[in-house]
């Protein structure tokens, strides 16, 4: 009986869907390792088709934990406190507020607004090295507030704060470090929220544990690519990822189904 139970569990887990998940997670890890964010761009839409939206997001935030732990030591040495700390403080206040507003505001409206903002910012950044209005400490609090609200409402804060960080015009090492620190904070807050609302099941944990080696391998690959090519191509690749993020978020909205 016990042996049969394990066979059934094996058949349920190791399916074609599981194989597809590992492939998607690996390539999402490359994006995460290189840019410091963006793994959800691939994992959430793909896993939502395979397992449903709630479990997709739950798997995504869980597999991000070991990646964040792996990327944090280097990021901690290079991040800029005057940029990251104000945004983190705003996260603590506005992520819960965004979650509360989820019952009052249609998140699809927020997705459209944020996507259009990111696309417009990418256009500006393609024409100039930085956007000066986003380089002040006050602007960091605003960025944190808007990103926190967006995370609470849609779970997609990465493109917004990554665009703002890139717009400051810092070198690639500092830019990536700042994004890694903020991404880790968002993951931590998301895990707490999901646990609080009971959205993480035993099956979700099993899938996340099994998928973790794939995203870690991808993140390792992305880090190697960053160390080798970041000086020449970092901004271009970041802009491409942000465009992808904006388009995925835009078409994820029900207004474009």
C-alpha positions as CSV (number, residue, x, y, z in Angstrom):
1,X,0.0,0.0,0.0
2,X,2.8,2.4,1.0
3,X,4.7,1.5,-2.2
4,X,1.7,2.1,-4.3
5,X,1.1,5.5,-2.7
6,X,4.6,6.6,-3.7
7,X,4.2,5.4,-7.2
8,X,1.0,7.4,-7.5
9,X,2.8,10.5,-6.1
10,X,5.6,9.9,-8.6
11,X,3.2,9.7,-11.5
12,X,1.5,12.9,-10.4
13,X,4.7,14.9,-10.1
14,X,7.0,13.7,-12.9
15,X,4.8,14.5,-15.9
16,X,5.2,16.4,-19.1
17,X,4.0,19.5,-17.2
18,X,6.9,19.0,-14.7
19,X,9.4,18.7,-17.5
20,X,8.1,21.9,-19.2
21,X,8.3,23.6,-15.8
22,X,12.0,22.8,-15.4
23,X,12.8,24.2,-18.8
24,X,10.9,27.4,-18.2
25,X,12.4,27.8,-14.7
26,X,15.9,27.3,-16.0
27,X,15.6,30.1,-18.7
28,X,13.9,32.4,-16.1
29,X,16.9,31.8,-13.9
30,X,19.2,33.1,-16.6
31,X,17.2,36.3,-16.8
32,X,17.2,36.6,-13.0
33,X,21.0,35.9,-12.7
34,X,21.9,38.5,-15.4
35,X,19.5,41.4,-14.6
36,X,18.7,40.8,-10.9
37,X,15.0,40.4,-11.5
38,X,12.5,39.2,-14.1
39,X,12.2,35.5,-13.6
40,X,8.5,35.8,-13.1
41,X,8.1,37.0,-16.7
42,X,8.5,33.5,-17.9
43,X,7.5,31.3,-14.9
44,X,4.2,32.9,-13.8
45,X,2.5,32.9,-17.3
46,X,3.8,29.4,-18.2
47,X,3.1,27.8,-14.8
48,X,-0.4,29.5,-14.6
49,X,-1.3,27.5,-17.7
50,X,0.0,24.3,-16.2
51,X,-1.0,24.6,-12.5
52,X,-3.3,27.6,-12.2
53,X,-2.5,31.3,-11.3
54,X,-2.3,31.0,-7.5
55,X,0.0,28.0,-7.5
56,X,2.1,29.5,-10.3
57,X,2.8,32.6,-8.2
58,X,3.4,30.5,-5.1
59,X,5.9,28.3,-6.9
60,X,7.6,31.4,-8.3
61,X,8.1,33.1,-4.9
62,X,9.4,29.9,-3.3
63,X,12.0,29.1,-5.9
64,X,13.1,32.7,-5.7
65,X,14.3,32.2,-2.1
66,X,17.4,30.2,-2.8
67,X,18.2,32.4,-5.8
68,X,18.0,35.5,-3.6
69,X,20.2,33.9,-1.0
70,X,22.7,33.1,-3.7
71,X,22.7,36.6,-5.2
72,X,22.6,38.6,-2.0
73,X,26.2,38.4,-0.8
74,X,27.7,40.0,-3.9
75,X,24.8,42.5,-4.1
76,X,25.2,43.5,-0.4
77,X,28.8,44.6,-1.2
78,X,27.8,46.8,-4.1
79,X,24.3,48.2,-3.4
80,X,23.7,51.9,-2.8
81,X,22.1,52.5,0.5
82,X,20.7,55.9,-0.3
83,X,18.8,54.3,-3.2
84,X,17.7,51.0,-1.7
85,X,16.8,51.9,1.9
86,X,14.1,54.5,1.2
87,X,12.5,52.1,-1.3
88,X,12.6,49.3,1.2
89,X,10.9,51.5,3.9
90,X,8.2,52.4,1.4
91,X,7.8,48.7,0.5
92,X,7.0,47.9,4.2
93,X,4.2,50.4,4.2
94,X,2.7,50.2,0.8
95,X,2.8,46.4,0.0
96,X,0.2,45.7,2.7
97,X,-1.8,48.7,1.6
98,X,-1.7,47.5,-2.0
99,X,-3.0,44.1,-0.8
100,X,-5.8,45.8,1.0
101,X,-6.7,47.9,-2.0
102,X,-6.9,44.7,-4.1
103,X,-10.6,44.4,-2.9
104,X,-11.4,47.9,-4.1
105,X,-9.3,48.5,-7.3
106,X,-9.3,46.4,-10.4
107,X,-5.7,45.2,-10.7
108,X,-5.9,45.0,-14.5
109,X,-6.2,48.8,-14.6
110,X,-3.0,49.0,-12.6
111,X,-1.3,46.6,-14.9
112,X,-2.1,48.7,-18.0
113,X,-0.9,51.9,-16.4
114,X,2.3,50.4,-15.1
115,X,3.0,48.7,-18.5
116,X,2.5,52.0,-20.4
117,X,4.7,53.8,-17.9
118,X,7.5,51.2,-18.3
119,X,7.3,51.4,-22.1
120,X,7.4,55.2,-22.0
121,X,10.4,55.1,-19.6
122,X,12.2,52.6,-21.8
123,X,11.7,54.9,-24.8
124,X,13.2,57.8,-22.8
125,X,16.2,55.7,-21.6
126,X,16.9,54.6,-25.2
127,X,17.4,58.3,-26.0
128,X,19.4,59.4,-23.0
129,X,21.7,57.8,-20.3
130,X,19.5,58.6,-17.3
131,X,16.3,60.4,-16.2
132,X,17.4,63.1,-13.7
133,X,14.0,63.4,-12.0
134,X,14.4,59.8,-10.7
135,X,17.9,60.4,-9.1
136,X,16.8,62.0,-5.8
137,X,16.1,60.5,-2.4
138,X,12.5,61.8,-2.5
139,X,12.0,60.1,-5.8
140,X,13.2,56.8,-4.1
141,X,10.3,57.0,-1.6
142,X,7.9,57.6,-4.5
143,X,9.3,54.7,-6.4
144,X,9.0,52.5,-3.4
145,X,5.4,53.6,-2.7
146,X,4.3,53.0,-6.3
147,X,6.2,49.6,-6.5
148,X,4.7,48.5,-3.1
149,X,1.2,49.3,-4.2
150,X,1.8,47.5,-7.5
151,X,3.2,44.5,-5.8
152,X,0.2,44.3,-3.4
153,X,-2.3,44.8,-6.3
154,X,-0.7,42.7,-9.1
155,X,2.4,40.9,-7.8
156,X,4.4,42.6,-10.6
157,X,6.5,45.3,-9.0
158,X,9.8,44.3,-10.6
159,X,9.5,46.1,-13.9
160,X,8.5,49.3,-12.2
161,X,11.4,49.6,-9.7
162,X,13.9,48.1,-12.1
163,X,13.0,50.8,-14.7
164,X,13.5,53.5,-12.0
165,X,16.8,52.0,-10.9
166,X,18.1,51.8,-14.4
167,X,17.1,55.4,-15.0
168,X,19.5,56.6,-12.4
169,X,22.4,55.9,-14.8
170,X,24.7,54.1,-12.3
171,X,27.2,51.5,-13.6
172,X,25.9,48.0,-14.2
173,X,27.4,46.5,-11.0
174,X,25.5,49.0,-8.7
175,X,22.4,48.9,-10.8
176,X,22.2,45.1,-10.6
177,X,23.0,45.1,-6.9
178,X,20.2,47.5,-6.1
179,X,17.7,45.5,-8.1
180,X,18.8,42.2,-6.4
181,X,18.4,43.8,-3.0
182,X,14.9,45.1,-3.8
183,X,13.8,41.8,-5.5
184,X,14.9,39.9,-2.4
185,X,12.8,42.2,-0.2
186,X,9.7,41.8,-2.4
187,X,10.1,38.0,-2.3
188,X,10.4,38.0,1.5
189,X,7.2,40.1,1.8
190,X,5.4,38.0,-0.7
191,X,6.3,34.7,1.1
192,X,5.0,36.2,4.4
193,X,1.7,37.3,2.7
194,X,1.2,33.9,1.0
195,X,1.8,32.0,4.3
196,X,-0.5,34.4,6.1
197,X,-3.4,33.7,3.7
198,X,-2.7,29.9,3.5
199,X,-1.9,30.0,-0.2
200,X,1.1,27.6,0.0
201,X,0.2,23.9,-0.1
202,X,2.4,20.9,0.4
203,X,2.3,20.1,-3.3
204,X,3.4,23.7,-4.0
205,X,6.4,23.2,-1.7
206,X,7.3,19.9,-3.4
207,X,7.2,21.4,-6.9
208,X,9.3,24.4,-5.7
209,X,11.9,22.2,-4.1
210,X,12.2,20.0,-7.2
211,X,12.4,23.1,-9.4
212,X,14.9,25.0,-7.3
213,X,18.0,23.3,-8.9
214,X,16.9,24.4,-12.3
215,X,16.5,28.1,-11.4
216,X,19.8,28.0,-9.4
217,X,21.5,26.6,-12.5
218,X,19.9,29.3,-14.6
219,X,20.9,32.0,-12.2
220,X,24.5,30.7,-12.1
221,X,24.5,30.8,-15.9
222,X,23.1,34.4,-15.9
223,X,25.7,35.5,-13.4
224,X,28.5,34.2,-15.5
225,X,27.0,36.0,-18.5
226,X,26.7,39.2,-16.5
227,X,30.4,39.0,-15.3
228,X,31.5,38.5,-18.9
229,X,29.3,40.8,-20.9
230,X,27.8,43.4,-18.5
231,X,30.1,46.3,-19.5
232,X,29.0,46.3,-23.1
233,X,25.5,45.0,-23.2
234,X,23.9,45.4,-19.8
235,X,21.7,48.5,-20.5
236,X,20.6,47.1,-23.9
237,X,19.6,43.7,-22.4
238,X,17.9,45.4,-19.4
239,X,15.8,47.6,-21.8
240,X,14.8,44.4,-23.8
241,X,13.8,42.6,-20.6
242,X,11.8,45.7,-19.5
243,X,10.0,45.8,-22.8
244,X,9.2,42.1,-22.5
245,X,8.0,42.7,-18.9
246,X,5.7,45.5,-20.0
247,X,4.2,43.6,-22.9
248,X,3.7,40.4,-20.8
249,X,2.0,42.5,-18.1
250,X,-0.1,44.4,-20.6
251,X,-1.4,41.3,-22.4
252,X,-1.9,39.6,-19.0
253,X,-4.6,42.1,-18.4
254,X,-8.2,41.0,-19.2
255,X,-8.6,44.1,-21.3
256,X,-6.4,42.5,-24.0
257,X,-7.8,38.9,-24.0
